[in-house]
């Protein structure tokens, strides 16, 4: 592994060849025209089928774990169930983007049903995630997994560096309360700068649901003990958090991804500042969330059309389409070793290696 690190460093020293300044050679309308029209249409029946499939598997895994109650099986259960929690999150993710159905009430209902059991405040997350999509690739206004500047990095206290760069796979619960470096606010209070006054009751509704789930878990723990909580919920939840952080980190943290400032940024350029990954047999389990480039360009597209859309836009995007050919573990190691900060000035800019 260590032998490959100089290759990363050398690659980072030639940023000017990786992304042009100014306008892209195609427009958003040209990209959209290349996609079959049906890809923008959602189906309630099809969306619900993915929800019921995930819930069915989750229920079956719980029944199997309860029946076997074996320490030989628990680690398998934790990994499988945590992965299914992540799959359920992705269904709720469609609800948040209003791509689950054309009905707002159904999107909100199913979003809460999907997200509340895995301790995600649906509306709070939905709104901050919307901010992320509206500002992807913009160093100053993006919401999640954006790079810090070199001067900000140099001023970061040791504990913040430890959390940001060493605990990358466990940060999501903290993000709900603290957000990302340099930003203030929480996903639970309508007074947070994340939200508009008109979104007050949406935020309160999701916060009440989140607290209710905490109380419910507390009641079950009181009834059956702390070991029950660890075996049946806490360990799968940790696996879910790892999946969520792994996927979001990899899709937005890569030495080849450009970041923009000021007037050099606009929506389509920013939306292309992400990279697709292949998760192997997990692709179908977590509903093809690896097709991230197309998702960022057309965020209201149902997940089950993203593979078709991706193939349709590749000829238009050309070299501006990015997909990692590395195994997931190798892509994670590469970004972990090379992506720490970006220069204080300039656009586009790329992650650089820490000298600490």
C-alpha positions, 0 to 999 in steps of 0.5 A, a space after each residue: 500500500 505504501 508504495 502507491 502513495 507517491 503515485 497519488 502525490 504525483 497525480 495531484 501536482 498537475 491540476 490544470 489538465 484535469 478540468 477546464 475553466 469557464 463553460 462546459 462544451 454542453 448544456 443541461 438541456 443537451 444532457 437531458 435531451 439524450 435521456 429517454 423521457 420515461 427515465 424522469 417518470 416515477 411509479 408508485 407501484 415500483 417505488 413501493 415494491 422496493 420499500 416492501 422488499 427491503 422491509 421484508 428482508 429486514 423482518 426476515 433477518 430479525 426473525 432469523 436472528 431471534 430464532 438462531 440467537 447464536 454468537 456465530 450468526 450475530 456478526 453476519 446479522 449485523 453486517 446484513 441488517 446494517 446493509 439493509 438499513 442503508 438500503 431503506 435509507 436510499 428508498 427514503 432518499 428518493 422520497 426526499 428528492 420527490 422522486 419516489 412518487 409525484 405525490 408530496 404527501 406520499 413522499 413525506 409519509 414514506 420518507 418518515 416511515 423509512 428514515 425514522 426507524 434508522 434515526 434520520 430526521 427526514 425533513 431536517 435531512 431532506 432540506 440540508 441534502 437539498 442544499 448540498 445538491 443545489 451547491 455541489 462542487 462549490 467550496 463556499 456553499 456546499 453542505 457535506 464532504 466539501 474540502 476545507 482550505 489550506 489555511 482553515 486546515 492549518 488552524 484546525 485543532 487536533 480533535 477536529 482533524 482527528 474526527 474529520 480525517 480519521 473517523 470518516 466512516 462514523 461521522 454521520 450522527 455527529 453531522 446531524 447535530 453539528 454539521 460540517 466544519 465551518 458551519 453552524 446549526 443542527 438538523 433538529 431545531 427550526 431555528 437553525 440556519 439550515 431552514 426557512 421559517 416556512 419549513 418550521 413545522 416540517 422540521 418539528 414533525 421530523 424531530 418529534 418522530 426522531 425523539 419518539 424512536 429514541 423513546 421507543 428504543 429506550 422502552 425496549 431496552 428497559 424491557 429486554 436489557 442493554 444487550 438486546 439493544 446492542 445485538 438487535 439495533 446498535 450494531 446494525 445501526 453502526 454498519 448503516 452509518 459506515 455505509 452512509 459515510 463510505 458512500 457519501 465520502 467516496 462520491 465527493 472526495 477524490 483527488 480527480 474531482 474539481 472544486 470551484 469558487 465564485 463565478 467559475 461555478 455553476 450548477 452543471 459544473 458542480 453536479 459533475 464534481 462527483 464520481 461513480 463507483 461500482 459496489 459489485 453485488 451490493 449495487 442492486 441491494 442499495 438501489 444503484 446509489 453508485 450511479 451518482 453523476 446522473 443523480 446529481 444532474 437530475 436529482 428528481 429521477 427515480 433510482 431505478 432509472 439511473 443506470 439507463 440515464 447514465 449510459 445515455 449521457 456518457 457520450 455527451 459528457 465525454 471526459 467530464 463523466 467520472 467513474 472509478 475503476 478501483 475496488 471500493 477499498 482501494 478508492 477509500 485508501 486513495 482518498 484517505 491518503 491524499 484528500 485533506 485540503 484545497 488551496 486558499 485561492 484559485 478555481 478549479 482546485 483539487 485536494 492536496 496531501 497533508 504535510 502533518 
